[in-house]
Amino acid sequence: MSRVALVLLSYRPDQPSGIDRSIGALVKGLRELGHTPLVLTAGPAGPLDHLETGLIRLSSVTLPHPATNADVLAALADPAPVAAEVRSVLAEHGADAVCWGDTLWGLGYLSPAPAGVTTALMVHKIRPSAEQRWQNALAAADVVCPASDYLADGGSAAGLDTSRWRPVLNALHTLIEPPTAGERAKLRETGPVRIVSRADPAKGLAELLWAVPPDWDRPVELVLAEAGFELQRGGQARTLAACREVEARRPGLVSVLPALGWADVPDFFAGAAATVISTQVPETFCFTAAEALSVGTPVVGVDLGNVPLLAGEAGRYVPLEAGPGVLWSAVAELLADPGRYERASAAAPGRITRFTPQKSARALLDALGL
């Protein structure tokens, strides 16, 4: 059996972000297959560190909470200390391979692996060809692992050399039994619309809540969580404040709920009539859409990125330029059509059968030649 290290400076168990969920599922899958996963991340220690026995916090990098790309670049202004520590940790633990979880946050552009250790670069976003860190990361990795078919196709469309690309698809951390057909029919009639998201301005959440029609009478429940990183400083706090303002204006209808652990998200979606994905930029996978589908909950979203490819006939999609109000019209039309709703719900679980921890871990091991 092999020792496989995964590197992501922002990693924390149960952190509400797709890239962290991706790493967490790979850790679970590797362990289930009998291998030993390690996760290298930055300090300081988190309250849930004890949940991951293979977690190693690097002493050479400490980031604020939340951190931005600028914070990471400042912390790595002199990359020698972190590169030396990563090499030392990998050698000490006898790592057979290392997977850089991202170009910057996963240290892929530095690729500080000891000689003889196979390296993989996880790709969660196709970056501009002029970005030097991206080019360095692609060149340094032995194998490049896009996290979705959408990303694999995006690499080809961008004219990149994909001869060393081997997809390692994102996986759902937890799978549960979907509601029965009878339970699903009741949810269509009276169940809430439930949404789970990181508090990122690009998710379009405040705009979506403001667009809830005046005559809407079905509960809208939004689980909104802050991560340890953000693209815009203060963006998470502004998103939370804007969503809570709508909650205050429409009490009893709109609820903003605290974060859930990874294992709790599918059960939350199992009690929903539908979910809405309102992201205003292309989702390159979309964990929350996949988790909703896993329990038979249809997805209504913007016709953008991976969501339509992921959900297929289990969802409905509207043009981004149509605005968030049209998303609510699409939800209402879906819930008002029993036949269409039943077909979407029945198709949903089959859309995510490829995304299991063991399948993703096996793909990573194959890509690494282990």
C-alpha positions in Angstrom: 0.0 0.0 0.0 1.1 3.6 -0.7 1.5 6.8 1.2 -0.1 9.7 -0.8 0.3 13.3 0.4 -2.2 16.0 -0.7 -1.3 19.7 -0.2 -3.7 22.5 0.2 -2.8 25.5 2.5 -6.4 26.4 3.2 -7.5 22.8 4.1 -9.7 22.3 7.2 -12.1 19.4 7.8 -15.7 20.4 7.1 -14.6 23.7 5.4 -17.4 24.9 3.1 -15.5 24.9 -0.2 -15.4 22.6 -3.2 -11.7 22.2 -3.2 -11.6 21.2 0.5 -14.4 18.7 -0.1 -12.5 17.3 -3.0 -9.4 16.7 -0.9 -11.6 15.3 2.0 -13.2 12.8 -0.3 -9.9 11.7 -1.8 -8.6 11.2 1.8 -11.6 9.0 2.6 -11.4 7.0 -0.6 -7.6 6.4 -0.3 -8.1 5.2 3.3 -11.0 2.9 2.2 -8.7 1.4 -0.4 -6.1 0.6 2.2 -3.7 3.4 1.4 -2.3 6.0 3.8 -3.3 9.6 3.0 -1.5 12.7 4.4 -2.8 16.3 4.2 -0.3 19.1 4.4 -1.8 22.5 5.1 -1.0 25.8 6.7 -1.3 26.9 10.4 -2.8 27.8 12.8 -4.5 24.7 14.1 -8.3 24.4 13.6 -10.9 23.1 16.1 -11.7 20.1 13.9 -8.1 19.0 13.2 -8.7 15.9 15.3 -11.2 14.6 12.7 -8.3 14.0 10.2 -5.6 11.8 11.6 -3.3 12.4 8.6 -3.4 16.2 8.9 0.0 17.9 9.1 0.1 21.7 9.7 3.2 23.3 8.2 5.1 25.6 10.7 6.6 27.7 7.9 3.3 29.1 6.7 0.7 30.9 8.8 -2.3 32.6 7.1 -5.0 35.0 8.5 -8.5 33.7 8.6 -10.0 34.3 6.1 -7.0 34.7 3.7 -6.8 36.0 0.2 -4.5 35.2 -2.7 -2.5 38.3 -1.7 -2.0 36.9 1.8 -0.7 33.6 0.4 1.7 35.4 -2.0 3.0 37.5 0.9 3.5 34.4 3.0 5.4 32.8 0.2 7.4 35.8 -0.8 10.5 33.8 0.2 9.4 30.2 -0.8 12.6 28.6 0.4 11.3 27.8 4.0 8.0 26.2 2.9 9.7 24.3 0.1 12.3 22.9 2.5 9.7 22.0 5.1 7.4 20.2 2.5 10.3 18.2 1.2 11.4 17.3 4.7 7.8 16.2 5.7 7.3 14.1 2.6 10.7 12.4 3.1 10.1 11.8 6.8 6.7 10.2 6.2 8.0 8.2 3.2 5.5 9.6 0.7 5.3 7.7 -2.5 3.5 10.5 -4.3 2.2 14.0 -3.7 -0.8 15.8 -5.1 -0.7 19.5 -5.2 -4.3 20.6 -4.6 -4.0 23.9 -6.5 -1.5 26.0 -8.4 -1.0 28.6 -5.6 -2.8 27.4 -2.5 -1.6 23.8 -3.2 2.0 24.9 -4.0 1.8 23.4 -7.4 3.8 26.2 -8.9 6.7 25.5 -6.5 6.3 21.7 -6.8 8.7 21.1 -3.8 8.8 17.3 -3.9 11.9 15.2 -3.0 13.6 13.4 -5.9 11.8 10.2 -6.8 8.3 11.3 -5.5 5.7 11.3 -8.3 3.7 14.5 -8.5 0.2 15.3 -9.6 -1.5 18.8 -10.0 -5.2 19.0 -9.3 -7.0 21.4 -11.6 -10.1 23.1 -10.4 -9.9 26.0 -12.7 -8.4 26.7 -16.2 -6.2 29.7 -15.6 -5.1 32.3 -18.2 -2.2 31.1 -20.3 -0.1 34.1 -19.4 -0.2 33.3 -15.7 3.4 32.2 -15.0 2.5 30.3 -11.8 0.0 28.2 -13.8 2.5 27.5 -16.5 5.1 26.5 -13.9 2.7 24.2 -12.1 1.7 22.5 -15.4 5.3 22.0 -16.5 6.4 20.6 -13.1 3.8 18.0 -12.5 4.2 14.4 -13.7 0.5 14.2 -14.3 -2.3 16.8 -14.4 -5.7 15.8 -12.9 -8.7 17.9 -13.8 -11.5 17.5 -11.3 -14.4 17.3 -13.8 -15.1 16.5 -17.5 -15.9 20.2 -17.9 -12.4 21.1 -16.9 -10.8 18.4 -19.0 -12.7 19.7 -22.0 -11.7 23.3 -21.0 -8.0 22.4 -21.1 -8.4 21.1 -24.6 -10.4 24.1 -25.7 -7.7 26.4 -24.3 -5.1 24.8 -26.5 -3.1 23.2 -23.7 -1.0 20.1 -24.1 -3.3 17.6 -22.4 -1.2 14.5 -23.1 -0.4 14.2 -19.4 -3.9 15.0 -18.2 -5.8 12.2 -16.3 -9.2 13.2 -14.9 -9.7 12.6 -11.2 -13.3 13.5 -10.7 -14.5 15.3 -7.6 -16.4 12.9 -5.3 -19.2 13.3 -2.7 -18.0 12.7 0.8 -21.3 11.1 2.0 -24.1 9.3 0.1 -27.5 8.4 1.7 -30.7 6.8 0.5 -33.0 9.3 -1.3 -36.6 9.8 -0.1 -39.2 7.4 -1.5 -41.4 8.4 -4.4 -44.2 9.1 -2.0 -42.1 11.3 0.2 -40.8 13.1 -2.9 -44.3 13.8 -4.1 -45.1 15.5 -0.7 -42.0 17.6 -0.9 -43.0 18.8 -4.4 -46.3 20.0 -2.9 -45.1 21.6 0.3 -41.3 21.2 0.8 -38.9 24.1 1.1 -36.4 25.3 -1.4 -33.0 24.7 0.2 -29.7 26.2 -0.9 -26.2 25.5 0.5 -23.4 27.8 -0.4 -20.1 29.4 0.6 -20.6 33.2 1.2 -19.0 34.3 -2.0 -20.4 37.4 -3.8 -20.0 35.5 -7.2 -22.6 33.0 -6.0 -25.3 35.6 -6.6 -27.1 34.7 -3.3 -28.2 38.2 -2.1 -29.5 39.0 -5.6 -31.4 35.6 -5.7 -33.1 36.3 -2.3 -34.0 39.8 -3.2 -35.7 38.4 -6.3 -38.0 36.1 -4.4 -41.5 37.0 -5.8 -43.8 39.0 -3.5 -46.4 36.3 -3.6 -44.0 33.4 -2.9 -45.3 31.3 -0.1 -42.9 28.4 0.2 -40.0 28.5 2.7 -36.6 29.4 1.3 -33.8 28.1 3.5 -30.2 29.1 2.8 -27.2 27.5 4.6 -24.6 30.1 4.3 -21.0 29.5 5.5 -17.7 31.4 5.6 -14.6 29.6 4.5 -11.0 30.3 5.5 -10.3 32.0 2.2 -12.0 34.6 0.0 -11.3 36.1 -3.4 -12.4 39.6 -2.3 -11.4 40.8 1.1 -14.5 41.3 3.2 -16.7 39.7 0.4 -18.0 36.9 2.7 -19.1 39.4 5.4 -20.8 41.6 2.9 -22.7 38.6 1.4 -23.8 37.4 4.8 -25.0 40.9 5.7 -26.9 41.3 2.5 -28.6 37.9 2.8 -29.6 38.5 6.5 -31.1 41.8 5.4 -33.5 39.9 3.2 -34.2 37.5 6.0 -35.1 40.4 8.3 -37.4 41.9 5.7 -39.2 38.6 5.0 -39.3 36.8 8.3 -40.8 33.3 8.3 -40.2 33.0 4.6 -36.5 33.4 4.1 -34.1 31.8 6.6 -30.3 32.1 6.7 -28.9 29.1 8.5 -25.5 28.3 9.9 -22.9 26.1 8.2 -23.3 22.3 8.0 -20.7 19.6 8.1 -19.9 17.8 4.9 -21.8 14.6 6.1 -24.9 16.6 6.9 -25.5 18.3 3.6 -27.1 15.4 1.7 -29.7 14.9 4.5 -30.5 18.6 4.4 -31.1 18.4 0.7 -33.2 15.3 1.1 -35.9 17.4 2.8 -36.0 20.0 0.0 -38.4 20.3 -2.9 -35.7 21.8 -5.1 -32.4 23.7 -4.9 -31.2 26.7 -6.9 -27.7 27.4 -8.1 -27.4 31.1 -8.9 -23.7 31.4 -9.4 -22.8 34.2 -11.8 -19.6 32.7 -13.1 -19.1 29.1 -14.4 -19.1 26.4 -11.8 -16.4 24.0 -12.7 -18.1 21.1 -10.8 -20.6 22.3 -8.1 -20.7 20.1 -5.1 -24.0 21.3 -3.8 -25.8 20.6 -7.1 -24.3 17.0 -7.0 -25.3 16.5 -3.4 -28.9 17.6 -4.1 -29.0 15.3 -7.1 -27.7 12.4 -4.9 -31.0 12.5 -2.9 -33.3 13.1 -5.8 -33.7 16.9 -5.4 -34.0 18.6 -8.7 -31.7 21.5 -9.6 -32.7 24.9 -11.0 -29.7 26.9 -12.2 -28.1 29.3 -14.6 -27.2 27.8 -18.0 -23.5 28.2 -17.4 -20.5 26.1 -16.6 -20.8 22.5 -15.4 -24.2 22.6 -13.7 -26.3 21.8 -16.8 -23.8 19.1 -17.8 -24.0 17.6 -14.3 -27.7 17.7 -13.7 -29.0 17.1 -17.3 -32.6 16.1 -17.3 -32.7 16.4 -13.5 -32.7 20.2 -13.7 -33.9 23.3 -15.4 -31.7 26.1 -16.6 -32.2 29.8 -17.5 -29.9 32.3 -19.2 -27.6 34.3 -16.9 -28.7 37.6 -18.6 -32.4 36.8 -17.7 -31.7 37.7 -14.1 -32.5 35.9 -10.8 -36.2 36.4 -11.0 -36.4 34.0 -13.9 -34.8 31.3 -11.6 -37.8 31.6 -9.3 -40.2 31.3 -12.2 -38.4 28.1 -13.3 -38.7 26.7 -9.8 -42.4 27.5 -9.7 -43.0 25.9 -13.1 -41.1 22.7 -12.1 -43.0 22.3 -8.8 -46.3 22.9 -10.5 -45.8 20.1 -13.0 -46.0 16.7 -11.2 -44.9 14.6 -14.2 -41.9 16.7 -15.1 -40.9 16.9 -11.4 -41.2 13.2 -10.9 -39.0 12.5 -14.0 -36.4 15.0 -12.8 -36.3 13.6 -9.3 -36.1 10.0 -10.6 -33.2 10.9 -12.9 -31.2 12.8 -10.3 -29.4 10.0 -8.4 -28.1 8.4 -11.6 -26.4 11.6 -12.5 -23.8 11.3 -9.7 -22.9 7.6 -9.7 -19.4 8.3 -10.9 -18.5 10.6 -8.0 -17.6 8.3 -5.1 -14.6 8.6 -2.9 -13.2 5.2 -3.9 -13.6 5.8 -7.6 -11.9 9.1 -7.4 -9.1 7.7 -5.2 -8.6 4.8 -7.6 -8.4 7.3 -10.5 -5.7 9.3 -8.6 -3.7 6.1 -7.8 -3.9 5.0 -11.5 -2.8 8.5 -12.6 0.2 8.3 -10.2 1.1 4.8 -11.3 0.5 3.3 -7.8 
